[in-house]
């Protein structure tokens, strides 16, 4: 199974949800997905340093060993081609992708490797909560559902969601990026 393969390869980290939904053969994942593995520690063939880049707070639906739903946060737009290159063989041709990007100024659609990626600007908050709000999913709709089925509900809502954005080339999308400045006053004192 695809998610087990990812787990064995060390591509899943900070896992919140990883299991079968109420539908047989449909699996849900929520957590961080490795985009760039850390380098091997000196003298080791298996022990790696922490990942260099992550697809943060991702939510995936996997059916028939193909990714059907993709959601999460990319800190920068230039990580989108990295994600596509690393996982393109596992992405279903009809996959739905709604990805938050920290350094874009407006919603965009970009097609890479035959998949249209809906890109949404992200300021702060929890990616999962932002997705639920974007898809108009009420918390009451999720009440009593398993964690896996909550991801499936988001996927079902995403099937009918139409992002209000123009389709642009990746190169044009890069013109809508900016440098993210983090506020140093956040965190422990």
Buried (B, 14 or more C-beta within 10 A) or exposed (E): EBBEEBBEEEBBEEEBBBEBBEEEEBBBBBBBBBBEBBEEEEEEEEEBEEBEBBBBBBBBBBBEEBBBBBBBBBBBBBBBBBBBEBBBEBBBEEBBBBBBBBBBEEBBBBEBEEBBBBBBBBEEEEBBEBBBEBBEBEEEBBEEBBBBBBBBBBBBBBEEBEBEBEEBEBEEBBEBBEEEEEEEEEEEE
